[in-house]
Amino acid sequence: MIDFAQLRRLRGIALRDQVSKDRAQLIKGQPKAVISLALLSDDHQNAIGELIRHRRLTSFIPAILEELKTTNKTTDKTFLINLLWHLGHLTAIKQMLELYTNQLKGNPNRHNYLRRIESLIASNTPLARGGVLHALATGGEPVQLLAARWTYPIDPRKTIETLERLAFDAPDSINEEAVLLLAQYSPLAAIDYLLSDRPRIRISNALTAITSAYTDPDAAIPPECFELLEESTTESVALAAQIYGTTHGRRGSLENLKNTISRIAAAHSDATPSELIELIPKPAIRTLLALNDPAWTNHIQAILNHPGKHHEARQLAISSKSTLGLKLLETELKSASPQARIGIAITALLGYQHQAGNFIAAILESNSASAISKARELGQKYWPGRSLEEVATSTVIPPKLSTPAAKETGTSHLQEPPGDTSANDLSLGHTAAIESPLPPPQEAKGPTRSSANTTHVPIADQRENSLPISFTPKPRQTTTPIGSFERDVSRSKYSGSRIERDSEVVRKVKAAENNACQICDRKLFDYIDGHPYSEAHHVHPLGAGGADSESNVVCLCPLCHRLLHLGAIGVTAEGQIICTSGLTEPLRTHLRTTSEHKIDIESWRHHWLSMFRRPEGVAFSANDTAAGE
């Protein structure tokens, strides 16, 4: 007979010894009483939990589930959920996610708990896979959203359907996160949501979604979509698209951005300058400040001249990484106390990087070991091969580009349309503090651009400028109907946002290459499940008309896969591997092939002409010329 009164009094080693002696009776006893005893203290949880886990007492699962419904303590819930996990109960992960979303909001340890859930899911056991799918299907909206972070590799279609439903129907706090995940997993579905009748999303999240969607190398978004985004009746979506287009050099985006802000300013013509920056979205202001827009530079400067009202204007100027923000930090540095000078200098170094070299002297003079250590760490990144002392004595701050003067010298990345740009100036309600009054905004008379006379480089064709670019972007296609991606205006439904891939093709290619990279010979292993790890790459992208066949797929390691997407690696008709200048990775001289797996030469030709940043003087084949391919 179990003496529960004695077990309640015991603690530590004595309790563990007694549980060990009574284990046979505890196993055969009443599970509900044993679980209630376990919740008495940490010592009881350790002793009885060890017994249940070690003996895998699955008969205790009903009692654990019943106790979960009644207890309100987070620590007790965590203990019971972990017991369910060790006993292999399918709802364990769902219970974990519910606990995270409902009980740990605002808890400083929630991120640690989330990492613990991630580690359990990463174990790749059937229980983990089944658990997250169960949570996705049966949990509440917050649980479904959290589960969707892990279910895409397991069941992509179900994950996308859930995220689309959450984007359209869930409360704002959930629907915005669902859109951000959609932009990761299914760019077309995210863009479709933003193009729907009334998307509910903040400008910062809309900008994140657009950026994620248009930088996905596999997304085939029709060029017309971007024009529709910029002309959206939802202000946050239109501004987000205009900001993205402006910062990525899309012709006409800057003009549209200025016109949109002008309309907002005109609608609040009685607002003071400080009130106006509360009404206009901050990302839009920061974008114009970063481009050294004269109107907004003067406007922020006017607010900075009024004591007591300049804090937010100062933050906007500095966070925009504009010339105004840099000058503001330089002015503050001159009058700051020794301790404050360190903070200002580090802020400048973090925000303005190589432009902030003249702040190095203030850090060196401070004799602060931590500040100097941080500066040296950043210095190796911004000025490799140079000491801080050399930078402090020889730095010349380069001008912020994108002004008209910079554009004339060919250094600006913006492509403004020709013609009179005076209409682009910002109309502000209060212009007394600004040197010249600004004209009113243009009236909105429908779409501001015509596809017949406007050309631009699609955002998906843009490339990072860290490597030499020698290709000419293809002109935009004006014949692709917007209906080609099957959107229903009342409520969007996709037949599949990512193009469906034949998994059998991928399996055969990886088997033929023995999961080894065809470019560098690396062979990696997933140390969680012990299986080889490799990635398949369609040389001629499916979204660009490539075939989903073995002759269009190569087996790669993650690094070479990314380098191909970045255009840093190309392959000639003879199979020779060519790299852009500056790439130092050890690669094969020729692409490895096998008798079972050959790549179509035309696929590599498409990659060479449309994506590869080929060095000058290198031709795809002996019959081609380097310049006239």
N, C-alpha and C positions, 0 to 999 in steps of 0.2 A: 504494500500500500504506500503510495507516494505521500510524503509529509510536505504539503505545499506551504504550510506555515513556516516550516524550517527553511525551505528553499527561498522564501521571500526575505528572510532575515540575513541569509548568507551573502557574502560579497567576495570578489577576487578569486584567489586560488582555491579557497574552501568551497566556494560555489561550484567552480569547475570540477573539482573532485567529486562533489556530491552528485552533480548531473551525470558524471561518468558512471558512478555506481548505480544510479537509478535509470540509466538509459533504456534498459529493456522495458521497464514499466512506463517510462515517458513515451516511448514509441507506441506502445499498445494502449496508452491512456487516452484521455479526451483531448483531441487536438486544440479545441477552443480554449481550454484551460491552460494548456502549455503555451499557446501564443500570447494569451493575456499575461502570463507570468513573464514571458520574454520581454514585454514592453515595460517592465517595472523599473529597470535601470540599464545603464550601458553594460555593466557586468553581466546582467541577465541576457541581454541581446547577444553578447559575445559567446557566452557559454551555450545557450540553447540554439542560437543561430548556427554555431559550429556543428552541433549535433544534427540539425535538420539538413544542413548542406552536405555533411560528410555521408550521412545515411540516405540522402536523396529521398526524403519522406514526402513523396508526392501526395500521400493521403492527407497531408496538412493543407493542401492548396485551397479547398473550400473554406477552411477556417481563416486562412490568411486573407482571402478575398472578402469575407464577411467583416473581418476586423478593419480592413482598408476603408470600408464604407462608413465606419463609425468614428475612427480616430481623426483628430484634427491637427495633431502635432506633426510638423514637417519631418522631424527626426524619426518618428515612428513610421511614417509613410515610407521614408527612404529605406528603412530597415526591411519592411514588409515587401517592398517592390524588389529589393535585391534578393530576398528569399525566392520570390516568384521567378526571377531570372535564373537563379542557380537550379531551380527545379524544372526549368524548361517550359514555363507556362507562356503561351503565345501572347497574352495581353500584357506581359511585363513591360515591354518598351512603350506600349500605349500608356500604361500607368505612369511610367517615367516622364513621358512627354506632357501628360496632364499635370503632373506634379510641377514640372518646370514652368508651364504656361500659367497655371492658376495659383500655385503656392509660393513660387520663388520670384515673382515680379518685384523688383526693387531690392531684392536680396543681393548684397555684394558678392555672395558666393555663387550666383546663378551661372556665371561663365564657367566656373570649375565644374559645376554639375553638368552643364551642357557638354563640356569636353569628355566627361565620363560617359555620357550617353553615346557620343561619337566614337569613343574607343570600343564600346560594346558593339555598335553597329559595324565598325571596321573589322570586327572579328570574323565577319563574313560567314557566320553560321546560319543554317536554315532558320533557327529561332530568330536571329536578328533580321533576316530578310523578311520572314513572315510577320515579325512584330511591327516593322515600319509600314508594311503594306496594310496590315490590320488597322493600324492607327490612321492611315490615310483614308481607309474606307469607312471606319466607324467612329472616329473621333470627332470632337467639335471643331469649329473653324480654326481656332488657334492651334489645336493639335494637328489638324490636316496641314496647315501651313508649315509647321515645324517639321513634320514627317516628310514633306515634299523636298526638304533639303537633302534627303538621303535616298529617296525612292526612284529618282530619275534613272540611275543605272540599272535598277531592277525591273521597272515597268515604265518606260518613257511615256507611252500613250496615256496610261492612267494618270500619271503625274501631271501631264500637260492639261488633261481634261479637268482635273481638280483645281489647278492653278487658274485656268480660265474661269471656272465657276466662282472661285474666290475673288478674282479681279472684278467681276461684274456684280456680284451679289453680296460680298462680305462687307462689314463695316470698314471705314476709311483706314484705320490703323492696320488692318489685315490686308485690305485690297491693294494698298500701295506696295507692301512687301511681296505680295503675289506677283505684281507686275514686274518687280525687279528680278524675281526668280524666272519669270517667263522670258525676260530679255536675255537671261543666261542660257536657258535650255531651249527656247523656241523664239528666236528673234521676230519672226513674222507674226506670231501670236501677240507679242508685246506691242509691235507697231500697229497691228489691227485694233488692239484695245485703245491705243492712243488716238486712232483715227475714228473711233466710234462716236456716237452722238454726244455723250456727255461723260467723258472720263473724269474720275475723281482722283486727282493726283497733284501733289505739290510740284513746283517747278524744279526743285533740287532732285526729286525722285524721277521726274520725267526726263531730266537731263541725264541722269545715271542710266535710265532704261534705254534712251536713244543711243548713248555712247556705247553701251554694252552690245546693243543690237547691231550697230553699224560697224563695229570692230570685230564681229564674229566672222572668221574667214570663210565659214561654210554658208553664211546667210546670203540668199539671193533676193534682195529686196528691190523691187522695181524702182527706177529713178523717180517716177512720178510721186512715189510715197513721200519723199522729202518735201516736195512742194506743198503737198496736202498738209503735212505736219506744220510747216511754217505758216500756212494760211488757216490753221485750225481756229474754230470759234471758241475753243477752250484756251484762255489766255496763257495758262501755265504750260500747255503743250506747245503753243506757237512760240512763246519766248524760249523754251528749252531748245526747240529745233533751230531757231534763229541764232542762239548762242553757240550751239554746236557747229552750225554752218559757218559762223563768223570765225571761230577759233580754228577751224579746219580749212579755211581758205576757199569756201564755196562762194562763187560770184553771186552778188545780190543779197546775201544773208545780212551783211552789216547794214545795208540800206533798210531792209525790212525790220531789223531790230530797232533802229533809230526811229522809224515811223511808228512802231508799236509803242515804244516808250513815250513818244510825243503825244500819242492819243491818250495814254494814261495820264500824262501831265496836264493835258488840256482839259480832261474831265475833272481835274482838281485844281482849277486855275486860282482858287483862293488860298491854296496851301502855302505855308511858309517853306523856305528851302529845307529846314530841318524836318518839317512834316512830310515833305515830298519824298525824302529817302526812306520814310517809313511805308509809303504807299507803293513805291516801285520795287519789284523783287530785287533782292541783293545780288543774285548771280548776274543779272543784267547790268547792274551798275558796275560791278567788278570787271565785267568783260569790257565795257567802254573805257573804264579807267586804265585797264591793262593796255588798251590801244592808244592811250594818251589822247582821248577825245577831248577837244578844247572846251566844249560846253560843259561837260561833266567835271573836267579838271577844275575849271573856274568855279563851278557850283560847289564842289566839295571844299575848295580853298576858301570860299566865302563863309561856309559854315565853320571851318576851322578857325576863322578870325573872330568868332563870337565865343568868349569864355563861357563855360558851363554847358554848351550845346554841341561840343565837338567830339565827344567820345566815340559815338557810332561812326561819324565821318572819318575819324582817325583810323578806326578798325577797318573800314571799307578801303581806305587808301592803302594801308599796309598789306592787307590780305589780297589785294588785287595785283600785287607785285608790279606796280606801275612806277613810272619815274617820280610822280608826286609822292608815293609812299616812301621811296628810297630817300628823297630829299627831306621828307619829314623826319625820318629816323636819323639822318645826318644832323639836322638841326637840334633834335632832342639830345643827341649824343654830346653836343658841345656844352650844354648847360646841366647835364645830369650829374648826380652824385656818383662817386666811384663804384658803389654797389649797383646802382641803376644802370651804369654804363655797360656792365657785363651783360645784363639782361637785354638791353637794346642791341648790343653787338651780336649776341647769339641769335636773337630774333631776325636781324638782318641777314645773318649768314644762312640760317635755315630757309628763309623765304626767298632771298635774292641770289643765293648761291654764288656763282662766279662774279656777279656784279657787286658783291659786298666785300670785296677784298680790302678796301680801306678801313673796314671795321676791325680787321685783325689786330692792328696796333693797340686798340683799346683793350682787347682781350689779353694780349701779351703784357701790357702795362699793369693789368689788374693783379698779377701774381697769383691768381686763383688756379690751383692745380686742376680742379674739376673742369673749369671753363676752358683752360688751355688744352686739356686732354680731349674735350669734346671738339674744340676747334681743329686740333690736329687730325682727328678722325675724319671730320668733314673736309679738311684741306686735302687729304689724300684722294678724296673723291672728286673735288672740284679742280684741284691743281696738282695732278699726279706728277711726282718727280721733283716737286718744289717744296721747300720748307716754308713754314709760316712767316719766318723772318724775311725771306725773299719776296713773298707775296705782299707783305706789309709795306715794303719799300719800293715796289715796282708796279703796283696795281694801277691800271687805268680802267675806269669803269666804262664798259661799252654802252652806247646809247640804247634806249629801248626802241626796238624796231616797230614798224607799221605806221609811222607818220608819213605824210606825203613825201617828205624829203627822202626818207628811207626807201620808199617805194620806187622813186625815180632811179635810185642806185641799184635797184634789183635785189634788195635785201629783204623786202617785206614779203611775208607769206600770204598776204591778202590779195585778192584779185577783184578790185572794185570796178564796176562798169564805167565806161567813159561817160562824159557829160557833166553837167552842172551838178555839184554836190551840195549846194547851199541848202537845198530842201532837206538834207539829212540832219541838219543841226537840231538839237533838242529844244523843244518849246517848254519853257519853265514859267510857272505862274508868277514868281517874284524874280525879277531880273535886276533889281536895284544894285545888288552886290556884285553883279557880273558886268564886265566891261562893255559888252555890246548886246543889245536886245536881240532875241532870236525870233525867227519867223514862226508862225503857227504851223501845226502839222498839216500834212496833206490829208484831204478827205479820203476816207476808205470807200472805194467804188468797186467792190468785188475784188477778185484776184489781182495782185499787183504785178504779176509777171505773165508773160506769154511764152509757152514752150517753143513757139515758132522763132523767136528772136533772142532767146536766152540760152546760153550753153554753160555747162558746169561739169566738173569732174565728179562723178558719183562718190559719195563718202566712202563706200566700200573699196574704191580704187586708190584711196590715199595711202601713202606709205610713210613710216617713220623716217626722219631725215638723219638717222645715225649712220647710215651707210650710203655710199654713192648711188645716185639714181640716174640711170641712163635710158630708161624706157619712156615712150610717149604714151600717156593715157589714151584709151580709146574714147572717141566722142560719145556723148550720151545717146541712148537709144530713145527716140521719140515715138516709136510705134508700139511699145509695150502697153497694152490696155490695163488699167488699174484692176479690172475684173479678173486678171490672170491669176491673182492669188486668192480668188474666191472669198470676198468679204461680203457679208450681209450687213447693210447699214444699220438696221434695227438692232441686231445683235450678232456679233461676229462668231463664226464657227469655222474652224480650219479642218481640212482633211488631213492635216499633218504639216506643221510649220517647218521642221527640218525635213529635208528630202529623205524618204525611206531608203535605207541601204540594205543590200542583201548580205546577211550575216554569213551565209555559206561561202560567198566569194572571199570575205575577209578570212574565214577559217582556213580555206584552201591556200591562200597566199601565205599566211603565217606558218602553216604546216610545211609548205614548200621551202620556205626560207629558214625553218627551224627557229622561228621567233628571234632571229638575229637581224640587226639593222643592216640594210643593203648599202648604206652610205659609209658607216664607220665601223661595222662589225660588232658593235656592242650587243651583248645579250644580258638582259636584266631579269631579275626575279622579284616577284611579289612575296616579301618575307612574311606576310600575314597568312597566306594560304599555300605558300611554297611552290606556286606555279610560275612559269616564265611569263614575262610581261613585255609586250611590244604593242605598237600602234600601227594602224593601217591608214594610208593616205591616198586619196584619189588625186593623181597627178593633174588630170584635167578635171576641175571641180564639177560635181554633179549639177550644181546651180548654174554653171556656165555651159551646160550641154554635154558634159563628159559621160562616158558609159560606165555603168556599174558592173564592170567585168574585171577579171583577173589581169588582163593586159593593161588596165588603167590604174592598178593598185600596187603600191610598194609597201614593204614591211620596214618600219623605222623605229628607232628609239625616240623618246619624247623630245630630246634636244634637237635632233636632226629634223623631226617633224615640225617643230616650231621654226627652225631656220628656213625650211622650205616655204612655210607660210609667209615669212618675212621677206622672202625674195633674196636671201643671202646665199643660196645654193642653186645651181643649175646643172643640167646634164646635157651634153651634146648628143648629136645623132650617133656618134661612135661610142657613147656610153662614158665619156670622160667627165669627171666631176669638176666643175668650175666654181670657185668661190669669189665673192666680192672682196675687194681689198680691205684688209683689216681683220678678216676672220682667221683665227689662229687654231681652230679646232683640228685635231689629228683625224683626217678623213682618208678614205681609200682614193686611189687615183682614178679608178673606174667603178661604175656601179656594178655590184655583184648580182649576177643572175644565175639561174639554174635551168636545166633542160625542161623542168616542169613549169617554169614561170618566166615569161618574157614580157617586157613592157613595150607597148606600141610606141613607135618613134614619134607619131603625130601628137601623142599626149605630152611628151617632153617638149615638142616644138611649141605647143600652146603655153606651157609653163615658161619657156624661154622668152617668148614674145610678150606675154601679158603680165608676168609676175617677177621674173628674175631680174635683179639689178646687175646686169652683166657688165663686166669691165669693158672699157673701150678697146676696139680692135680684135674682139673675140667673136667668131661666127659660130652659128649652131652646127653647120656642117661644112664640108669642104666645098660644096657647090654654092654656098651662100657667101655673101659679103657681110662684114660686120655691121656696116651702116645700112645696107639695103635689104635686110631680111624682111 
